[in-house]
Amino acid sequence: MNESTNVTEASGLYIENRTFEELAVGDTAELTRTLRPQDIELFAVMSGDVNPAHVDEEYARSDRFHKVIAHGMWGGALISAVLGTELPGPGTIYLNQSLSFRRPVGIGDTVTVRVTVREMNAENHRVILDCRCWNQDGESVISGEAEVLAPTQKVRRPRAVLPEVHLHERGARYRRLIEATHDLAPIATAVIHPCEPVALTGALEAAREGLVVPVLVGPEARIRATAESAGVSLDDTEIVDVPHSHAAAERAVALAREGRVEALMKGSLHTDEVMEAVVDRTAGLRTERRMSHVYALDVPHYPRAVFITDGAVNIYPSLADKHDIVQNAIDLLHALAIDTPRVALLSAVETVDAKFPSTVEAAALCKMAQRGQITGGVLDGPLAFDNAISAEAARTKGIDSPVAGKADILVAPDLEAGNMMAKQLIHLAGADAAGIVLGARVPVMLTSRSDDTLSRLASAALAQLYVRHWGRDAS
C-alpha cells in the first residue's frame, strides 16, 4: 500500500527522512501554501529578482496577467521543501529538476504541491519523482520531475525553528510623504549656517525635489568651500553672508519676520543656537501658541507613521503647555491629510493617580478635548507606551479605547521621556526620523547632523505641507 505524508498536518516537532530501503514506487508527500505579498517580497530579497511583474503592482496591472504574480521558482522552492524535508527528506541529494510552468500564481492563490515516487534504482539509490502543483481551483500550475539521490541512513532531528521575518521597505512612508508635495509650490526656506556637506547637500536636494527654495545664511566663504568639497553647484542659490553661526540664526529669524522666507532649516550648528534666536521675544516669531517639536518616525513593524511630541523644546511642560503641544501635533497631521489623528497621552500607568502628575494632566487634556478646547483629534490617556501602540497589550489590560493600540501621536510627559522614546525607536528599532518645530510664525526644521538625506527631505516635506495647508502665520 502506498504511503502518503501531509507536511502541513504532520510537521511535528521532529523532521525524519525515508531511506531508500523505506521507499516504494507510488509513495507521495505534499504541502499546501497560500501566496502572500510578503512571500513575493522575501523571495525577491533572497534572489535579487526584482522583475516588475512580481514587485511592481502598477506595471503588473498592464502586463499580460494583469496582476502581481509569484516568481516561477517560488513554486519550485516548495517542491524542494517537500523533497528535502519529507520525501525522501534529510540526506537527500538533488541531482536534476525539470519543471513546466502552466499557469501563473497570484497573491491569495493556494497551491498544493505533491511529489510521487515513480522510479527507483537500487544500484545507485537514485529516485525519480513526479512533481505536480495545482491551485485552489484544481488547475495545474507546475508539472515536472525531480531526480534525487535518496539517503541510506536514517535521520531524525528536532525540526528547526525558523526566525520570524519582518519586511520593511526603508523610507517608503517618507517617499510617499514627499510625493504628496509634488503639486505644491516650494517654500522659501532660510538654511541656517550650512557649513558642513550633509547640511548643504540636504538643503540643495530638497530644492531639487521642489520642497524648498533655499536661502543660505552663513559665512559665504565657508559655504562656498563646503559646496566645492561636496561637489555641488550654488548657481542661482541666494547666499546671505554673515560672520558666524550665531549671527546666521539671528539673520534667518529676521528673514522670517520680514516675510522673505516661510520656514527655517537648521544647518551645521547646535539646536540651542537656533531655538534661542527663534524664541527671543524681540525676534517677532512668537505666537499665542507654545512652540513644540514633533518627531515623525517611520518605525519598522508599526503599521503607520508615529509622531512623538515633545522631545526637543519643552523640558517640563505645564498643563497649559501640553494643551498647545497636543494641538500643534494635531494641526500637523491635518496638513498630512490625517483628518482625525488618535492621540495617546503617555504615562507609566493607565489609571489616574495623583502620585503621577502626568496621569492627572492626561485626564485634564482629555476633558479639554471633550469641551472643545482641543480640536481635531481623538484623545485618550493616561496610557502606558505598550497600550498606546499594541492592541494586544491594551486587550490584556482590559482597555477599551479608540486610541489604544493604534495611536498616531504619542504625547510624552516631559522632554526627557519624549527624547529617549524617539531615540530608542531610532537606534534599537531602526526607525527613520524627521522633525519639525511648530507654534512659531514659521515652522523650523530641526535636522540632526547624523540625519541622512531622506530624513532631511522628509522634514522639508512636513514643513511644506504644513505651510501650504495652513498658510503663513497659521499658528
C-alpha positions in Angstrom: 0.0 0.0 0.0 1.3 3.4 -0.9 2.2 5.7 2.0 1.4 9.4 2.0 2.6 12.2 4.2 1.0 15.7 4.5 3.6 18.2 5.5 1.1 20.7 6.9 -0.6 18.3 9.2 2.3 16.1 10.3 5.2 18.6 10.6 5.5 17.9 14.3 8.5 18.7 16.5 10.9 16.4 14.6 12.0 16.0 11.0 12.6 12.4 9.8 13.6 11.0 6.4 12.7 8.0 4.5 15.7 5.9 3.5 16.0 4.3 0.1 15.0 0.9 1.6 11.9 2.5 3.1 10.7 4.0 -0.2 8.3 2.4 -2.7 7.1 3.4 -6.1 3.9 5.4 -5.5 4.8 6.9 -2.2 3.7 10.6 -2.0 4.1 13.6 0.1 2.6 17.1 -0.2 2.2 20.5 1.3 -0.2 23.4 0.8 0.7 27.1 0.9 -1.2 30.3 0.2 0.8 33.0 -1.6 1.1 36.2 0.4 2.6 39.6 -0.7 5.4 39.1 1.8 6.3 35.7 0.2 7.0 37.5 -3.1 8.9 40.3 -1.3 11.1 37.8 0.6 11.8 35.7 -2.5 12.8 38.9 -4.3 15.1 40.0 -1.5 16.7 36.5 -1.3 17.1 36.0 -5.1 17.6 39.6 -6.2 14.9 39.1 -8.8 13.0 42.4 -8.9 11.2 41.8 -12.2 8.4 44.3 -12.1 5.9 41.6 -12.9 6.5 40.4 -9.3 7.1 43.6 -7.3 5.5 46.5 -9.2 1.8 46.5 -8.9 1.2 49.3 -11.4 3.4 47.6 -14.0 1.8 44.2 -13.3 -1.7 45.5 -14.0 -0.6 46.4 -17.5 1.3 43.1 -18.1 -0.3 40.1 -19.7 -1.6 38.6 -16.5 -2.9 42.0 -15.1 -1.8 41.2 -11.6 1.2 40.6 -9.5 2.4 37.0 -9.8 4.8 34.9 -7.9 8.3 34.1 -9.2 8.1 30.8 -11.0 10.8 29.3 -8.8 8.7 30.1 -5.7 6.7 27.0 -6.7 10.0 25.2 -7.4 11.1 26.1 -3.9 8.0 24.4 -2.5 8.8 21.3 -4.4 12.4 21.4 -3.0 10.9 21.8 0.5 8.9 18.6 0.2 11.9 16.7 -1.2 14.3 17.9 1.5 12.0 17.6 4.5 9.6 14.8 3.8 10.2 12.6 0.8 12.8 11.4 0.9 13.7 14.0 3.5 17.0 14.9 5.2 20.1 13.5 3.5 18.5 13.8 0.0 20.9 15.0 -2.7 19.2 16.9 -5.5 20.5 15.8 -8.9 18.1 17.1 -11.6 14.9 19.0 -11.8 12.7 19.7 -14.8 9.6 22.0 -14.5 6.9 23.2 -16.8 5.1 26.3 -15.7 1.4 26.0 -16.8 -0.3 28.9 -15.1 0.7 32.0 -13.0 0.2 32.0 -9.3 -1.2 35.3 -7.9 -1.5 36.7 -4.4 -4.1 34.8 -2.5 -3.9 31.6 -4.6 -3.5 28.4 -2.6 -1.0 26.0 -4.1 -0.8 22.3 -3.3 2.5 20.6 -4.1 2.7 16.8 -4.4 5.7 14.6 -5.2 5.3 10.9 -6.1 8.0 8.3 -6.4 7.9 7.0 -10.0 11.2 5.1 -10.4 13.9 3.7 -8.1 17.4 2.4 -9.0 18.8 0.0 -6.3 22.3 0.2 -7.7 23.0 3.8 -7.1 19.9 4.7 -4.9 18.7 7.2 -7.4 15.0 8.0 -7.3 12.8 9.9 -9.9 9.7 11.6 -8.6 6.8 13.2 -10.4 6.2 16.8 -9.2 2.8 18.4 -9.5 1.4 21.7 -8.3 -2.2 22.9 -8.6 -4.2 25.8 -7.4 -7.4 26.1 -5.3 -9.4 25.5 -8.5 -7.7 22.3 -9.3 -5.8 23.8 -12.2 -2.2 22.7 -12.9 0.3 25.4 -12.3 3.6 23.5 -12.4 4.4 19.9 -13.5 7.7 18.1 -13.9 10.0 15.6 -12.4 12.9 15.5 -10.0 15.9 13.1 -9.8 17.5 12.7 -6.3 20.0 10.5 -4.5 18.0 9.1 -1.7 19.5 8.8 1.8 20.7 5.4 3.0 21.0 6.2 6.7 18.1 7.1 9.0 17.9 10.7 10.2 15.6 12.1 12.9 16.3 15.6 14.1 14.4 18.3 16.0 12.6 20.4 13.5 14.4 23.8 13.1 12.5 26.8 14.5 12.9 29.4 11.8 13.3 33.1 12.8 10.5 35.5 12.3 11.0 37.7 9.2 9.6 41.2 9.2 10.0 43.0 5.9 10.3 46.8 6.0 10.9 49.0 2.9 13.1 51.7 4.4 11.9 55.1 3.6 8.7 54.1 1.8 6.5 56.2 4.0 8.8 59.2 3.6 8.8 58.8 -0.1 5.0 58.8 -0.1 5.2 61.9 2.0 7.4 63.6 -0.5 5.2 62.5 -3.4 2.3 64.2 -1.7 4.1 67.6 -2.2 4.6 67.3 -5.9 1.7 69.6 -6.8 2.7 72.2 -4.2 4.8 75.3 -4.7 8.2 75.1 -2.8 8.6 77.2 0.3 11.2 79.8 0.7 13.5 78.5 3.5 16.4 80.1 5.3 19.0 77.4 5.8 21.0 78.4 8.9 24.8 78.0 8.7 25.0 75.2 6.1 28.8 74.8 6.6 29.1 71.0 6.5 28.5 68.8 3.4 25.5 66.9 4.8 23.6 70.1 5.8 24.3 71.9 2.5 23.6 68.9 0.2 20.4 68.1 2.1 19.1 71.6 1.5 20.0 71.5 -2.2 18.5 68.1 -2.6 15.3 69.4 -1.0 15.4 72.2 -3.6 15.8 69.6 -6.4 12.7 67.8 -5.1 10.7 71.0 -5.3 10.2 71.2 -1.5 12.1 74.4 -0.8 13.7 77.5 -2.3 16.8 77.7 -0.1 18.4 80.9 1.1 21.7 80.0 2.6 22.5 82.1 5.7 26.1 81.9 7.0 29.7 82.8 6.2 29.7 82.9 2.4 33.4 81.8 2.0 32.8 78.7 4.2 29.5 77.9 2.4 31.2 78.0 -1.0 34.2 76.0 0.3 31.7 73.4 1.6 30.0 73.3 -1.8 33.3 72.8 -3.6 34.3 69.9 -1.3 30.9 68.3 -1.7 31.0 68.7 -5.5 27.7 70.7 -5.7 26.9 73.9 -7.5 25.5 77.0 -5.9 24.4 78.6 -9.1 21.1 80.5 -8.7 21.2 79.9 -4.9 20.9 83.0 -2.8 23.5 83.4 0.0 23.2 85.8 2.9 26.7 86.5 4.2 27.1 86.7 8.0 30.2 86.1 10.1 29.3 83.1 12.3 26.6 80.7 13.3 25.0 82.9 16.0 24.6 85.7 13.5 23.2 83.2 11.0 20.5 82.2 13.4 19.6 85.8 14.1 19.6 86.8 10.4 17.5 83.8 9.4 14.9 84.7 12.0 14.9 88.3 10.7 14.2 87.0 7.2 11.2 85.1 8.6 9.9 88.1 10.5 10.3 90.2 7.3 8.3 87.7 5.3 11.2 86.8 3.0 11.1 83.1 4.0 8.3 80.8 5.0 10.4 78.3 7.0 13.7 77.8 8.8 16.1 74.8 8.4 18.8 74.1 10.9 22.2 73.5 9.3 25.5 72.7 11.0 25.0 74.4 14.3 23.6 73.5 17.7 19.8 73.3 18.2 20.1 75.7 21.2 21.5 78.4 18.9 18.6 78.1 16.5 15.9 78.0 19.1 17.4 80.8 21.2 17.0 83.1 18.2 13.5 81.8 17.4 12.1 82.2 20.9 13.7 85.6 21.6 10.8 87.9 22.5 12.2 90.6 20.3 12.6 88.4 17.3 8.9 88.6 16.4 8.3 84.9 15.7 6.4 84.1 18.8 2.6 83.5 18.6 0.0 82.8 21.2 0.9 79.1 20.9 3.7 77.4 22.9 6.4 76.2 20.5 6.9 72.4 20.4 8.8 69.8 18.5 7.2 66.8 16.7 9.2 63.8 15.7 7.8 62.0 12.6 9.0 58.4 12.8 8.8 55.6 10.3 9.1 52.6 12.6 9.6 49.1 11.1 6.7 46.7 12.1 4.3 49.6 13.1 1.6 49.8 10.5 1.6 53.6 10.3 3.8 56.6 10.9 4.0 57.6 14.5 4.6 61.1 15.8 6.2 61.8 19.2 6.0 65.2 21.0 7.7 67.0 22.7 11.2 65.6 22.7 13.3 68.7 21.9 11.9 72.0 23.2 9.8 71.9 26.4 11.7 70.3 29.2 8.9 70.1 31.9 5.8 71.3 30.1 2.9 72.6 32.2 -0.7 71.6 31.5 -1.2 74.8 29.5 2.0 73.9 27.5 0.7 70.4 26.9 -2.6 71.9 25.5 -0.5 73.7 22.8 1.8 70.7 22.3 -1.1 68.5 21.5 -2.8 71.0 19.3 0.4 71.6 17.3 0.7 67.9 16.6 -2.9 67.5 15.6 -2.6 70.5 13.2 0.5 68.9 11.6 -1.4 65.7 11.0 -4.3 67.6 9.5 -1.8 69.0 7.0 -0.7 65.4 6.2 -4.3 64.5 5.4 -4.9 62.6 8.6 -8.3 64.0 9.4 -8.8 62.7 12.9 -5.5 61.7 14.5 -5.5 59.4 17.5 -3.6 61.0 20.4 -2.2 58.9 23.2 -1.3 60.8 26.4 1.5 58.8 27.9 2.5 57.9 31.4 3.9 55.0 33.3 0.4 53.7 34.3 -3.1 53.6 32.7 -5.0 55.0 35.7 -5.3 58.5 37.1 -3.0 58.6 40.2 -2.0 61.8 42.0 1.4 60.3 42.6 2.0 60.5 38.8 1.2 64.1 37.8 1.3 63.1 34.1 -1.8 61.0 34.7 -3.7 63.9 36.2 -2.7 66.1 33.3 -3.6 63.4 30.8 -7.1 63.2 32.3 -7.4 67.0 32.2 -6.3 67.1 28.5 -9.0 64.5 27.6 -11.6 66.7 29.4 -10.3 69.7 27.4 -10.9 67.8 24.2 -14.4 66.9 25.3 -15.1 70.6 26.0 -13.8 71.7 22.6 -10.6 73.3 24.0 -8.5 70.9 21.9 -10.0 70.2 18.5 -9.4 67.9 15.5 -8.3 64.7 17.2 -9.3 61.9 19.5 -7.5 61.9 22.8 -7.1 59.2 25.4 -4.9 58.8 28.5 -3.2 58.1 30.6 -1.9 55.2 28.6 1.4 53.4 29.0 3.5 53.1 25.9 2.7 49.5 25.3 -1.0 50.1 25.5 -0.8 53.0 23.1 0.9 51.1 20.3 -0.1 47.4 20.9 -3.8 46.4 20.6 -2.9 43.1 22.3 -1.3 44.8 25.3 -4.4 47.0 25.6 -6.7 44.0 25.4 -4.7 42.2 28.1 -5.2 45.2 30.4 -8.9 45.4 29.5 -8.5 48.8 28.0 -11.4 49.7 25.6 -10.3 52.8 23.7 -10.4 54.3 20.2 -6.7 55.2 20.6 -5.1 52.3 22.4 -3.1 50.0 20.1 -3.4 52.4 17.1 -2.1 55.8 18.2 -0.9 58.3 15.6 0.5 60.8 18.1 2.4 59.9 21.3 2.5 62.8 23.8 5.4 62.4 26.3 5.0 63.6 29.9 8.3 65.6 29.5 11.2 66.2 27.2 13.4 63.5 28.7 10.8 60.8 28.2 10.0 62.0 24.7 13.6 62.3 23.6 14.6 58.9 25.0 11.5 57.2 23.5 12.3 58.6 20.0 16.0 57.8 20.1 15.3 54.2 21.4 13.0 53.7 18.4 15.7 55.2 16.1 18.6 53.2 17.4 17.1 50.0 18.6 14.1 49.6 16.3 15.7 51.0 13.2 13.2 53.9 12.8 13.8 56.8 10.4 13.2 60.2 12.0 12.2 63.6 10.6 11.4 66.5 12.8 9.8 69.9 12.9 9.1 72.7 15.4 5.6 74.3 15.3 4.0 77.1 17.2 6.1 79.9 15.8 5.1 82.1 12.9 7.1 79.7 10.6 7.9 76.0 11.0 11.5 75.2 12.0 13.2 72.0 10.6 15.5 70.8 13.3 17.5 68.2 11.5 20.3 66.4 13.3 23.9 66.2 12.0 23.5 62.5 11.8 20.3 62.6 9.7 20.7 61.3 6.2 19.3 63.0 3.1 16.0 61.2 3.2 15.3 62.3 6.7 16.1 65.9 5.8 13.8 65.6 2.8 11.0 64.3 5.0 11.5 67.2 7.4 11.2 69.6 4.5 8.1 67.9 3.2 6.5 68.2 6.6 7.2 71.9 6.6 6.0 72.4 3.0 2.7 70.5 3.6 2.1 72.4 6.8 2.8 75.9 5.3 0.7 75.1 2.2 -2.2 73.7 4.3 -2.3 76.4 7.0 -0.7 79.4 5.3 1.9 81.7 6.7 1.4 82.7 10.4 -1.1 79.8 10.9 0.0 79.4 14.5 
